[in-house]
Amino acid sequence: MSPNGQPRAEAPDPAAICVRTFDMQPGQRFDLHDHETHQLAWSPSGVLTVDIGDRSWVLPPTMALWIPAGVPHATGATRPALMRSVYLPPAHCPAGWHDPTVVGVGPLLRELITHLAAPDLGPGARSRAEAVLFDLLRPVGVTTIDVPMPLDTRARRVAEALIAHPSDERTLDGWGREVGASGRTLARLFAAETGMPFGRWRTRVRLRAALGHLAAHRPLASVARRVGYSTPSAFVAAFRLETGRTPGAYFADPPRSARG
């Protein structure tokens, strides 16, 4: 850990993959920082949130985020999580995605990351494990649940309130009476500043809030109610429309094609 509290990415061998483990407490966050290496941010237990610019990725244990070297990012957890950060030196890494990329984490990749975290791993064993790890880095064809924030102070008050309480069912007219703007004005602001209609933006807030509950293995019906859906079927339909998967498939091991 560096003096300012950010994850540090040094390895004894500058050509070797380095794995660091962090116990993340609820609400803990590594503020905006970057690395000279590529990073694979992953949690074998709990759910990580990674913010890059105005985009946010919510990562269950079956997904990791490839963060290219030099890209500023912030990482946090809303519930207890064990974060394993894999640091990959660019000069020795065959994978070279230039943009943040979601990678599927199946059983073998999960075990390899844990294996590479062992402090007493010999050079030969490390080299072999790294070669297999590179083969297993495959993007997954899912859409993450990004929630861009509006800039206008009135719309942002609405956005922050809904993130805190995603099941709130007030209409924009109702919100407008609280923040001092008409429903029409708020609708225009959300569309212009988030790139999507308010209804879809609120759906994404609800679905992103649901991920932590799903990762905690809460019943689907309970999760649906917590985030504002009257029936599990309505929740599943919305989840599938936004991510391309059902909630169960989102947390399942990646398909074989994503494992290499």
N, C-alpha and C positions, 0 to 999 in steps of 0.2 A: 504494500500500500504506500502510495506516495505521501509526502508531507501534507498535501492539501486534501487528502482523503480519497483520491481517485484511484481506481485500479491501476496498478503498474504492470507493464508488459515485458519486463526483462526476462531472458532465459540464459542459462549458463553458456550454451552454445548459440551464437547468433543465427545459425542456420536452422535451429531446431524449433519445433512447435513448443509453445509454453502454455500450460494450463494452470489457471489460478482459480481458487474456490473461495466464495464469499457467502457467509450466512447473512441473508437479507431479512431484516425485521420489517414488520408492517409500517409502511410510510417511508422507509429508508430509500434514499435516492443518491446516486452519483451524479452530481450536476454536470453541466455541459463540459465535455473534454474530448480529446481525440488521442489516437495512438499512431506511432510510426509503423505499426504492423496492421495487417488485416485482423479483424476480430470476429469470432463466432460467439454470440451471446446466447446462452442456453441455461435452462434450469431443469434438472431432473425431478424436482419437486417444487410445486408452486407455479406461479405465473409471473413472468417478467413483462415490464412495459419499457419499450425503447422509443424515445422521442428524437427525431431528426428533422430539423426545420419545423414545418407545420404538419408533419406526418407523425403518426404514432402506431407502433406495432405492439400487439398483445400476444405473448408467446406462451402457449401451454407446453408441457414437457415433450410433446411430439414435434415441436418446431423450434428452430434456432434462427437467428438473424445474422447474416453475413454483413459486416460493416466494413467497407473498404478503408484502407489506411488513410489517415488525414481527415476523415469525415467527422465533424463534431456531433456528439450525441450525448443523451442523458439516459440513464438506466435506473429503474426503480421497481418496487414491489409493493402492492397494496396488502398482501398477506405474507406470512413467513414463506421464504423461498431459499433454496440453495442454488446460488448461481455459479456455474462453471464457465469461465471465459477462456476461450481458446484463442491464442495469439499466434498468427501465422506470418512469418517474415516474407514480404512480397517477392524478394529476389529468389526465394526457394519454394514458392507456392505455385503449382500449376494452375490452380483456379484463380481467376482474375476478374471477377465481376466488378464493374465500375460503379454500380448502384447498389444500395441496400437490397438484399435478396433473401427471401425466406427459404430455408433448407429443411427438408424433412429429417427427423431424427428417429430412426428405427432402432430395434434392439442392439444390432451390431455396432452402429455408430455410438450409441449410448455407452456401451461397454468399452469401446476404444477410447473415448474421451476420458472415462474414469481410469483406464489403464495408463494413459499418457500423463495423468496427474500424479502418478506414483513417483515419489522423489528418488527412489533407488533404481529406477529403470535404466538398464544398461544401454550403451550406444547402439548395439545391434538390434536389440528388441525394440528400441525407440524408432529406429529407421524403418523397420518392417511395419510397425503399427502406423507410422505416419503415412507410408505408401498406401496402406489400405484405407486410412481415413480420407485421403485425397480422392480415392476412387468412389467413396460413398457420398461425397458432397454433391447433392443434386437438388436443384430448385423444386419446389412443390407448386402445383397448379391450383393454388387457392388465393382468394382475395382476402387480404387482411382488413380489419375493421378500422379504417382511419376516420378520425373525427376532427376535421379542421375547425378552428375557432374563428368566430367573427371578430372584427376589430372595433366596430362601433360599441360604445360603452353600454348602450341600452340592450342591444342584442347579446352582448357578452354577459351581461347580468343574467339574462334568460338562460344562456348556454351553461354558465357555471351552476345555476340553480338546478338545471336538469341533470347535469353530471352528478351533482350531489344527491339528487332524488329522481332517478330515471323513471319511476312509476308515476310521476306527476302527470295528470291527464289534462291540464289546463290548455285551452286553445290559445292561439296567438292574441286574440282579442282580450282574453283573460290576463295573459302576461302583460299586454300593453297597458292595461290599467295600473299595473304594479310598477312598470318601469318608465311610464310617461311617453308612450308612443302608440300609434294606432297599430292594429293587427296587420293592416296592409303595409305599413312602413317596416314592421319587423319581418314580414315575409320577403319584402324586397331586399332588406339587408342580409338575411340569411342566404338568399339565392346569390346575391352579388359577392358576398364575402366568404362563403364556404364552398361555393360552386355547386350547391344542390338545394332543392326545396327543403323547407323546414321539416316537413313530415319525414323525409328520408334521413335528414340529419338526426332527428330524434330517434329514429329506428336504430341508427348506428350507435348512438349513445347507449341505448338499451341493450343492444347485443354485446357491445364491448363490456358493459357492466356485468353481463351474464357470464362472461368467460371465467371470472374468478370463482363464482358460485359453482359452475360446472366442474372446474378443476378441483374443487373441494368435495366433489361427488354428491352434491345436494340433489334431491329428486327433481326431475325435469319440471313437473307441475309447480313445485315450490319456486324454482328459478324463474319460470315464466311469470308467476304472480309478482315476484319481487321486482321485476323490471318493467311491469306494466302491461302484461298480456293476460287476457281473461282465460285463455285456453292454451294448453301445450301445443296443439296443432297450429294455432296462429303464430306462436313463437317459432316453431320449427320451420314453418313456411317462410317467415321473415329471415331467419338465419340462413336457410338454403339460398334464398334469393340474393343475399349480400355476399356470402362466402363461397357459394358453389358446393357446400357440403351441409349435411345435417350436423347437429351438435355432437352426436356420437362419433361420426366420421371425422370431425374436426380434431377430436382428441385421440383418435385411433392411431396406431402405427401407420406411417406413410405407406402407400402402395409399393409393390415390389419395384416398379419402374423408377421410383424416387430413391431407391436404396443403392442403385448401381448394379 
